Amino acid sequence: MIKLLLVEDDVNLSYIVKTVLEDLIGGYEVFTAANGKEGLKQWEEHRPDVIVSDIEMPVMNGFDMVRRIRETDK
């Protein structure tokens, strides 16, 4: 099972992507976050194999989140 972190502030889009990956395609366990700060918490907790992130989000954008992750995990 592939662990995927989806960081997206659009609730509807996040739901659709999660549902498609888990239920229609299968083989994915999807964790979601609504902004980069939440994404960092989810990353620390689950250590996903793949991260798919929006760029422009409230609180912390996708670029800043990735920079913070790379400080810890190259």
Secondary structure, DSSP 8 states (H G I E B T S, - for coil): -EEEEEE-S-HHHHHHHHHIIIIII-SEEEEEESSHHHHHHHHHHH--SEEEE-SS-SSS-HHHHHHHHHHH--
